[in-house]
Amino acid sequence: MAKAMKIIGRMKCTCCGEVVPVKEQSNGLAIVTCNFCDNKMQAFGKVADGHIRLKMNPVVSDIPANPVGVAAPVPAQPKKSFFDLSL
């Protein structure tokens, strides 16, 4: 079964000018398919991949590195016994 391609950026279609997603193929190279004019650009090598990636605007991850409002985990405290003098 084919794995879904990850969207890595957005760029203007070289044919019609509409903004379309740039996806990453399973081999790591970029591919652009325009649903407006049926134009397709697919990188078959590192040079072509570099040209596509230079024209695109990278997509920022939806998941923040440090989510706001989420408390940091509290380090585990050693359990105290009834017989400890430092209660």
Secondary structure, 3 states (H helix, E strand, C coil): CCCCCEEEEEEECCCCCCEEEEEECCCCCEEEECCCCCCEEECCCHHHHHHHHHHCEECCCCCCCCCCCCCCCCCCCCCCCCCCCCC
